Amino acid sequence: MRSAFIILVAFSLLGSVPPAWAATYEVGPGQPLTTISEVPWESLMPGDRVLIHWREEPYAEKWVICRQGTEADPIVVRGVPGPGGELPVIDGRDATTRTALNFWNEGRGVIKIGGANSPPDTLPAHIVIENLDIRSGRPPFNFTDTDGQSASYQNNAAAIYVEKATDLIIRNCILRDSGNGLFVGAYDGETENILIEGNWIYDNGIEGSIYEHNTYTAAIGITYQYNRFGPLRGTAGGNNLKDRSAGLVVRWNWIERGNRQLDLVDAEDSSVLVNHPSYTETHVYGNVLIENEGTDNSQIVHYGGDSGTTADYRKGTLFFYNNTVVSTRAGNTTLMRLSTNDEKADVRNNIIYTTATGNHLAMLSSSGVMDLGHNWLTSGWVTSHSSFNGVLTDDGTNLEGSDPGFAQDYALESGSPCVDAGTTLNPAVLPDHALTRQYVPHQGNTFRPDDGALDLGAFEQGLIFADGFESGDADQWSAP
């Protein structure tokens, strides 16, 4: 019964207090509930909390969330870490499903948001999922569905599959060993206001396939921040972060490997997103983007579209600033592929470094418009490695050299030529996208110091990483 597990205002976890009337469902060893399937997912109310305690054995369970919280009282699903900080593991292999639930596309995810018959279908709202290690939503793994029948995951299954939602936060989770680590569908524009924060996303994809990715998302208003992205599974050919959103912000992340680090293309199945005012502005700043030898694609960023319907391509501006891009490829590296000459990139205050000689570094593929200024670039860089019909405007302020002066984790040494070499940001990105914070390896963040002169790249000089945190302020966003 719902009333059996009510915890009143006195309950407090991680600085967060539920309202007096809310219910808290605690799952795990020594807790009122033994299994996740005992949680009444079909009747959760605003302010309710599901606390899943760590145990040595993974939870082989899966479920849907199709309920609504409120801004003041979200529905929170939170893992309670173990004694060494271990996150509770939700394992899709041989997972069982609560029989009171009945939802669509069971084979698309381990945890699913939206799209159900029981509970009655609605647009899930004000949901927080945090502190869970969610894995193994992919073939050849099977699960038991709501009818008690054995079923298989699809190739494009995800650790978290969001069919539709608004005001959703996914924070401090590990998403791995799935077709897609995270999949978010636009649902014709109903999905909006998504925050993906402080997660570790790696080891996803289907080997031999280019269609599954570490993340694959489409929404109105989606922000990635403080996340660590690692390599995909084995020979999986997908991208690290693939997105088709309107109002995309990628800031203060660590993104390593993938076919491309960023594949930012058209909203191929949603005219609502294509026509949304935010569709033509994309913000990528403060990230570390790493391209390793052996990565399939030499391009770091693709911006525009890939559907072939060029009328739906982004046809706007990619604001790309204060990123640190490092490529250890022996062959060619291309910073960007802009799909058509209707796509433009404002590229400033970045460090773009290759271990290969500069003639192996190109700014663009074959098309697009780029404004290039106040970056550090490996000496000898070229416009393109192929025939080029776009426009690159170099304002003459870029620095060139063989060594940008990196310290630990691509922070800057005191003598780096990148110190105080930045310029002001494009007025179009202010004030919402100012450089107020910076990434801390790994999955952390801190204030970005402001001494009146911007350094190039993702970090201001003087940042000292020790055990994952800076020697100064390294605060984390608190849970609601």
Summary of the structure (lengths in Angstrom):
residues: 480
radius of gyration: 22.5
end to end distance: 25.5
largest distance: 69.7
contacts: 1833
relative contact order: 0.08
helix: 8%
strand: 39%
